[in-house]
Amino acid sequence: MATIQEINRSIIAGNFTNDQLSSIIEAVKFARNQIATVNKFTLVKGTQVKFVGKSGQYIVGTVEDVKRKFIHVRENTSGRLTSGIWRVPASMLEAA
């Protein structure tokens, strides 16, 4: 099996046709949907999770609510007065 670096190099090198690239994109979308489905059924209110925020750093929080497409996560704060609630796609979450 090829490593992710080999796959990335091959895609960047331009060795694929447009149809092949479309097929790769569909496979990635399918895999993300599978991750989201598994996460929606395993994450419940109170579960500790982490995800990469807009700044590129991991944000750790607690699941507040599980919706159809998004999970509401209350950010765990240390020393701050307010805690933010994030609306995160289920496929972006990992157990903390």
N, C-alpha and C positions, 0 to 999 in steps of 0.2 A: 504494500500500500504506500502511496506517495505521501510525503510529509506536507504540511500546510505551506511551508516555504516553497517547496517544489511546485505545488499547485498554483500559488500566487505568481511565481516567476513565469510559469507557462502561460497564464492568463495575460500577464503584462507584456510578454514577448509577442503576443498577437498571433499565436498559433491556432486560434479557433475561428470558426466561421460565426456569423451572426446567429444562425440557428443553434449552434453548439453553445454559444454564450447564453442565449435565451433559455436553453435547457438547464444550464448550470444555475441560472438565476431562479428558475422554478424549483429546482432541487433545494436551494438554500431557503426559499420561502416556505417550502413544505417542512423542512427540518425545524425552522423557527416556530411554525404553527404547532408542531409536535411538542416542542419544549414548552410552549405556552399552555397547551392542553394539560400536560402532566403537572405543571406548576399550579394551574387553577384548581386541580383536584387534590393536590397535596398541601397547599398553603391555606391555613385557616387563621382566623383572628387570633392575634397573640404570638404568631410565629416570628422569630427573629430572622431577618433577611438582610442582604446587602446587594448593592447595585452600583454601577459607575454613573456618577452624576455629570452634569453639564461641564463641570470644571475638570473632569477626567479623574477625580478621586473617588474612592469607594465611600458610599454613604451607607451607614448601618441604621436599621430601623425595625419597627414592629408593624406587622400587618394589621391594619385597622378594618379593612373591608375588601371583599373579593367581588369584583364586578365582572361583566361579560368579557370585556377586552382589557381592562386595567385593574391593577391592584392598588389600593390606597395604603400608603406606608407612612407611618409617623416616624420622622427622623429622631433617633436617639440623640439627645443633646447633652453636652457636658459643660455646665457653667453658663449656658445661654438662657435667657428668660422665656423665649418663645421657641416652640418646636414646629417645624414645617411638616405639612402633609404633602407627600408626593403622589402623583398619579403616574404609575409606572407600568409599562407593558409587561405582562406576565413572563414573556420570554427573556427579559433582562434581569430577572431576579435569581439570586442564589441563596441557599440557606447560609446563615451567618455562623 
